[in-house]
Amino acid sequence: MTPDQERWAEALKVEEIHGDSAPVYIAERIGALAEEGDLEGVQRWQQIAIRLDQLRYPRTFLPG
């Protein structure tokens, strides 16, 4: 599994477990990791947040 696939799987699991509270959960994780100085962890959870946003709000791209 690639890192990108892992982030998608993590976003899906967070959505499944936390539902409407998923964005809050992710924000809390990012905050806690930032306080600990874990920049890699912050980046990982930011990537998960982006994918959660893409799951919740898919964009329609029109050709041309």
The first five atom37 places (N, CA, C, CB, O) and aatype in JSON, in Angstrom:
{
  "aatype": [12, 16, 14, 3, 5, 6, 1, 17, 0, 6, 0, 10, 11, 19, 6, 6, 9, 8, 7, 3, 15, 0, 14, 19, 18, 9, 0, 6, 1, 9, 7, 0, 10, 0, 6, 6, 7, 3, 10, 6, 7, 19, 5, 1, 17, 5, 5, 9, 0, 9, 1, 10, 3, 5, 10, 1, 18, 14, 1, 16, 13, 10, 14, 7],
  "atom_mask": [
    [1, 1, 1, 1, 1],
    [1, 1, 1, 1, 1],
    [1, 1, 1, 1, 1],
    [1, 1, 1, 1, 1],
    [1, 1, 1, 1, 1],
    [1, 1, 1, 1, 1],
    [1, 1, 1, 1, 1],
    [1, 1, 1, 1, 1],
    [1, 1, 1, 1, 1],
    [1, 1, 1, 1, 1],
    [1, 1, 1, 1, 1],
    [1, 1, 1, 1, 1],
    [1, 1, 1, 1, 1],
    [1, 1, 1, 1, 1],
    [1, 1, 1, 1, 1],
    [1, 1, 1, 1, 1],
    [1, 1, 1, 1, 1],
    [1, 1, 1, 1, 1],
    [1, 1, 1, 0, 1],
    [1, 1, 1, 1, 1],
    [1, 1, 1, 1, 1],
    [1, 1, 1, 1, 1],
    [1, 1, 1, 1, 1],
    [1, 1, 1, 1, 1],
    [1, 1, 1, 1, 1],
    [1, 1, 1, 1, 1],
    [1, 1, 1, 1, 1],
    [1, 1, 1, 1, 1],
    [1, 1, 1, 1, 1],
    [1, 1, 1, 1, 1],
    [1, 1, 1, 0, 1],
    [1, 1, 1, 1, 1],
    [1, 1, 1, 1, 1],
    [1, 1, 1, 1, 1],
    [1, 1, 1, 1, 1],
    [1, 1, 1, 1, 1],
    [1, 1, 1, 0, 1],
    [1, 1, 1, 1, 1],
    [1, 1, 1, 1, 1],
    [1, 1, 1, 1, 1],
    [1, 1, 1, 0, 1],
    [1, 1, 1, 1, 1],
    [1, 1, 1, 1, 1],
    [1, 1, 1, 1, 1],
    [1, 1, 1, 1, 1],
    [1, 1, 1, 1, 1],
    [1, 1, 1, 1, 1],
    [1, 1, 1, 1, 1],
    [1, 1, 1, 1, 1],
    [1, 1, 1, 1, 1],
    [1, 1, 1, 1, 1],
    [1, 1, 1, 1, 1],
    [1, 1, 1, 1, 1],
    [1, 1, 1, 1, 1],
    [1, 1, 1, 1, 1],
    [1, 1, 1, 1, 1],
    [1, 1, 1, 1, 1],
    [1, 1, 1, 1, 1],
    [1, 1, 1, 1, 1],
    [1, 1, 1, 1, 1],
    [1, 1, 1, 1, 1],
    [1, 1, 1, 1, 1],
    [1, 1, 1, 1, 1],
    [1, 1, 1, 0, 1]
  ],
  "atom_positions": [
    [[0.85, -1.17, 0.0], [0.0, 0.0, 0.0], [0.9, 1.24, 0.0], [-0.97, -0.01, 1.23], [1.87, 1.33, 0.76]],
    [[0.57, 2.18, -0.85], [1.36, 3.41, -0.93], [0.97, 4.36, 0.2], [1.16, 4.09, -2.32], [-0.1, 4.21, 0.8]],
    [[1.82, 5.34, 0.5], [1.45, 6.33, 1.52], [0.14, 7.06, 1.18], [2.57, 7.35, 1.67], [-0.65, 7.35, 2.07]],
    [[-0.08, 7.34, -0.12], [-1.33, 7.99, -0.52], [-2.53, 7.11, -0.21], [-1.31, 8.34, -2.01], [-3.54, 7.58, 0.3]],
    [[-2.4, 5.83, -0.51], [-3.49, 4.89, -0.21], [-3.72, 4.8, 1.29], [-3.18, 3.49, -0.79], [-4.87, 4.69, 1.74]],
    [[-2.66, 4.84, 2.07], [-2.79, 4.82, 3.53], [-3.56, 6.04, 4.02], [-1.41, 4.77, 4.2], [-4.44, 5.91, 4.88]],
    [[-3.25, 7.23, 3.48], [-3.96, 8.45, 3.91], [-5.45, 8.36, 3.59], [-3.35, 9.7, 3.25], [-6.29, 8.77, 4.38]],
    [[-5.77, 7.81, 2.39], [-7.18, 7.64, 2.04], [-7.87, 6.66, 3.0], [-7.31, 7.15, 0.58], [-8.99, 6.92, 3.45]],
    [[-7.21, 5.56, 3.3], [-7.78, 4.58, 4.22], [-7.98, 5.19, 5.6], [-6.88, 3.34, 4.31], [-9.0, 4.94, 6.25]],
    [[-7.02, 5.99, 6.05], [-7.13, 6.64, 7.36], [-8.29, 7.64, 7.37], [-5.81, 7.35, 7.72], [-9.04, 7.71, 8.34]],
    [[-8.42, 8.41, 6.29], [-9.52, 9.37, 6.21], [-10.87, 8.65, 6.26], [-9.41, 10.22, 4.93], [-11.79, 9.09, 6.94]],
    [[-10.98, 7.56, 5.53], [-12.23, 6.79, 5.54], [-12.53, 6.24, 6.94], [-12.14, 5.62, 4.53], [-13.68, 6.27, 7.38]],
    [[-11.52, 5.76, 7.63], [-11.72, 5.19, 8.97], [-12.11, 6.27, 9.96], [-10.45, 4.47, 9.45], [-12.99, 6.06, 10.79]],
    [[-11.45, 7.43, 9.89], [-11.8, 8.53, 10.79], [-13.25, 8.94, 10.55], [-10.84, 9.75, 10.59], [-14.0, 9.19, 11.5]],
    [[-13.65, 9.02, 9.29], [-15.04, 9.37, 8.95], [-16.0, 8.32, 9.5], [-15.21, 9.49, 7.41], [-17.05, 8.66, 10.06]],
    [[-15.64, 7.07, 9.35], [-16.49, 5.97, 9.84], [-16.66, 6.03, 11.35], [-15.9, 4.6, 9.43], [-17.76, 5.87, 11.86]],
    [[-15.58, 6.26, 12.06], [-15.6, 6.26, 13.53], [-16.21, 7.53, 14.1], [-14.19, 6.07, 14.07], [-17.02, 7.47, 15.02]],
    [[-15.82, 8.68, 13.55], [-16.18, 9.96, 14.17], [-17.32, 10.7, 13.48], [-14.99, 10.84, 14.2], [-17.87, 11.64, 14.05]],
    [[-17.68, 10.29, 12.28], [-18.8, 10.91, 11.58], [-18.68, 12.41, 11.47], [0.0, 0.0, 0.0], [-17.65, 12.93, 11.03]],
    [[-19.72, 13.12, 11.88], [-19.74, 14.58, 11.78], [-18.65, 15.25, 12.61], [-21.08, 15.1, 12.21], [-18.29, 16.4, 12.34]],
    [[-18.12, 14.55, 13.6], [-17.07, 15.11, 14.46], [-15.66, 14.84, 13.92], [-17.19, 14.53, 15.85], [-14.67, 15.21, 14.55]],
    [[-15.58, 14.21, 12.75], [-14.27, 13.86, 12.2], [-13.34, 15.07, 12.02], [-14.45, 13.17, 10.87], [-12.17, 14.98, 12.38]],
    [[-13.83, 16.2, 11.49], [-12.92, 17.35, 11.35], [-12.39, 17.86, 12.69], [-13.64, 18.48, 10.63], [-11.24, 18.28, 12.79]],
    [[-13.23, 17.82, 13.7], [-12.8, 18.25, 15.04], [-11.75, 17.29, 15.58], [-14.01, 18.33, 16.01], [-10.74, 17.72, 16.15]],
    [[-11.98, 16.01, 15.41], [-11.01, 15.01, 15.87], [-9.65, 15.24, 15.2], [-11.52, 13.58, 15.57], [-8.62, 15.23, 15.86]],
    [[-9.68, 15.44, 13.88], [-8.43, 15.66, 13.16], [-7.74, 16.94, 13.64], [-8.69, 15.74, 11.64], [-6.53, 16.95, 13.83]],
    [[-8.49, 17.99, 13.83], [-7.9, 19.25, 14.31], [-7.27, 19.06, 15.68], [-8.97, 20.35, 14.38], [-6.19, 19.6, 15.94]],
    [[-7.92, 18.31, 16.55], [-7.35, 18.04, 17.88], [-6.06, 17.24, 17.77], [-8.37, 17.27, 18.75], [-5.1, 17.51, 18.5]],
    [[-6.02, 16.26, 16.87], [-4.8, 15.47, 16.67], [-3.67, 16.36, 16.17], [-5.05, 14.3, 15.68], [-2.54, 16.28, 16.66]],
    [[-3.98, 17.21, 15.19], [-2.95, 18.11, 14.66], [-2.44, 19.03, 15.75], [-3.52, 18.93, 13.48], [-1.23, 19.24, 15.87]],
    [[-3.33, 19.58, 16.55], [-2.92, 20.45, 17.65], [-2.03, 19.75, 18.65], [0.0, 0.0, 0.0], [-1.01, 20.3, 19.07]],
    [[-2.42, 18.54, 19.04], [-1.63, 17.79, 20.02], [-0.24, 17.45, 19.47], [-2.37, 16.5, 20.42], [0.76, 17.56, 20.18]],
    [[-0.19, 17.05, 18.22], [1.09, 16.71, 17.61], [1.97, 17.95, 17.46], [0.88, 16.05, 16.25], [3.19, 17.87, 17.63]],
    [[1.36, 19.08, 17.13], [2.12, 20.33, 17.01], [2.72, 20.72, 18.36], [1.22, 21.46, 16.48], [3.87, 21.15, 18.43]],
    [[1.95, 20.57, 19.42], [2.45, 20.88, 20.76], [3.63, 19.99, 21.13], [1.33, 20.72, 21.8], [4.55, 20.42, 21.83]],
    [[3.6, 18.74, 20.67], [4.68, 17.8, 20.94], [5.89, 18.03, 20.03], [4.19, 16.36, 20.77], [6.96, 17.47, 20.25]],
    [[5.72, 18.87, 19.02], [6.8, 19.12, 18.08], [6.96, 18.04, 17.03], [0.0, 0.0, 0.0], [8.01, 17.94, 16.4]],
    [[5.93, 17.23, 16.84], [5.97, 16.12, 15.88], [5.52, 16.64, 14.51], [5.08, 14.93, 16.35], [4.35, 16.5, 14.15]],
    [[6.44, 17.22, 13.77], [6.08, 17.82, 12.49], [5.66, 16.79, 11.45], [7.25, 18.61, 11.96], [4.79, 17.06, 10.62]],
    [[6.27, 15.61, 11.48], [5.86, 14.55, 10.55], [4.42, 14.11, 10.85], [6.82, 13.33, 10.64], [3.64, 13.87, 9.93]],
    [[4.09, 14.01, 12.13], [2.73, 13.65, 12.51], [1.74, 14.72, 12.08], [0.0, 0.0, 0.0], [0.64, 14.4, 11.62]],
    [[2.12, 15.98, 12.25], [1.25, 17.09, 11.82], [1.01, 17.0, 10.32], [1.88, 18.46, 12.18], [-0.13, 17.12, 9.87]],
    [[2.07, 16.78, 9.55], [1.92, 16.67, 8.09], [1.03, 15.51, 7.7], [3.29, 16.52, 7.43], [0.2, 15.63, 6.8]],
    [[1.19, 14.38, 8.38], [0.37, 13.21, 8.08], [-1.1, 13.52, 8.29], [0.79, 12.01, 8.95], [-1.94, 13.22, 7.44]],
    [[-1.42, 14.13, 9.44], [-2.82, 14.43, 9.75], [-3.37, 15.55, 8.88], [-2.95, 14.81, 11.21], [-4.57, 15.59, 8.61]],
    [[-2.52, 16.44, 8.43], [-2.97, 17.45, 7.46], [-3.35, 16.76, 6.14], [-1.87, 18.52, 7.22], [-4.34, 17.13, 5.51]],
    [[-2.57, 15.78, 5.74], [-2.88, 15.03, 4.52], [-4.19, 14.25, 4.68], [-1.73, 14.07, 4.17], [-4.97, 14.16, 3.74]],
    [[-4.41, 13.7, 5.85], [-5.67, 13.0, 6.12], [-6.83, 13.99, 6.05], [-5.62, 12.3, 7.52], [-7.88, 13.68, 5.5]],
    [[-6.63, 15.18, 6.61], [-7.68, 16.21, 6.59], [-8.05, 16.6, 5.17], [-7.22, 17.46, 7.37], [-9.23, 16.78, 4.86]],
    [[-7.05, 16.72, 4.31], [-7.31, 17.06, 2.9], [-8.17, 15.99, 2.25], [-5.98, 17.23, 2.13], [-9.12, 16.29, 1.53]],
    [[-7.84, 14.74, 2.51], [-8.6, 13.64, 1.91], [-10.01, 13.55, 2.48], [-7.87, 12.32, 2.11], [-10.96, 13.24, 1.76]],
    [[-10.15, 13.8, 3.76], [-11.49, 13.83, 4.35], [-12.33, 14.91, 3.69], [-11.42, 14.06, 5.89], [-13.5, 14.69, 3.36]],
    [[-11.73, 16.08, 3.48], [-12.43, 17.16, 2.8], [-12.84, 16.74, 1.4], [-11.56, 18.41, 2.74], [-13.95, 17.05, 0.95]],
    [[-11.96, 16.04, 0.69], [-12.27, 15.58, -0.66], [-13.38, 14.54, -0.66], [-11.02, 15.0, -1.33], [-14.19, 14.48, -1.59]],
    [[-13.43, 13.71, 0.39], [-14.51, 12.73, 0.52], [-15.85, 13.42, 0.76], [-14.22, 11.75, 1.66], [-16.87, 13.04, 0.18]],
    [[-15.83, 14.42, 1.61], [-17.07, 15.09, 2.0], [-17.56, 16.07, 0.97], [-16.87, 15.8, 3.3], [-18.77, 16.27, 0.82]],
    [[-16.65, 16.7, 0.25], [-17.0, 17.75, -0.7], [-16.32, 17.51, -2.04], [-16.61, 19.12, -0.14], [-15.43, 18.26, -2.43]],
    [[-16.75, 16.47, -2.74], [-16.12, 16.18, -4.04], [-16.36, 17.35, -5.01], [-16.67, 14.86, -4.64], [-17.44, 17.93, -5.05]],
    [[-15.35, 17.65, -5.75], [-15.45, 18.72, -6.73], [-15.72, 18.15, -8.1], [-14.17, 19.57, -6.74], [-15.23, 17.07, -8.45]],
    [[-16.49, 18.86, -8.86], [-16.75, 18.45, -10.22], [-15.87, 19.27, -11.14], [-18.25, 18.61, -10.59], [-15.93, 20.5, -11.14]],
    [[-15.06, 18.59, -11.89], [-14.17, 19.27, -12.83], [-14.73, 19.09, -14.23], [-12.72, 18.74, -12.72], [-14.94, 17.97, -14.69]],
    [[-14.95, 20.2, -14.89], [-15.48, 20.15, -16.24], [-14.32, 20.26, -17.24], [-16.51, 21.28, -16.47], [-13.4, 21.05, -17.03]],
    [[-14.37, 19.48, -18.29], [-13.29, 19.56, -19.28], [-13.28, 20.93, -19.98], [-13.44, 18.44, -20.32], [-14.31, 21.59, -20.12]],
    [[-12.09, 21.31, -20.4], [-11.92, 22.48, -21.23], [-11.9, 23.74, -20.52], [0.0, 0.0, 0.0], [-11.76, 24.8, -21.13]]
  ]
}
